[in-house]
Amino acid sequence: MNILIIDDNKDILEILNIYLSENHRVRIFNCSQMALKTYQKYQNFDLIITDFFMPLLFGYSLIESILKINSSQNIIICSGTPCNEIDLIVNRYRDLIQLIKKPFDFSEFDKAIDTFFSDN
């Protein structure tokens, strides 16, 4: 599976990269704008894992932009800060988006991936 991970925290990126690379092909970005530019060229990601609160391109705008390109893209929001915007977007796209709260347990990613791709 091809996974795109976006987070401005390089430690989170590295931890998720190490864990998920054991079974998946992973591409990481610590800049949401660069990640979106890459996604516009290459939409071959089965899953996107993204932080919500990032500089330059906020999570809500990033996710809306991604879903305009591919309306069936599966996304995991990984955030430690609750907010109404996260709740709104998760509820709006409940079949496509899941929320994992920081600090996280790796098993939460395994469960989310299984939920998204259990029929495949």
Secondary structure, DSSP 4 states (H G I P E B T S, - for coil): -EEEEE-S-HHHHHHHHHHHTTTSEEEEES-HHHHHHHHHH----SEEEE-SS-SSS-HHHHHHHHHHH-TT-EEEEEESS--HHHHHHHHHTTTTEEEEESS--HHHHHHHHHHHHTT-
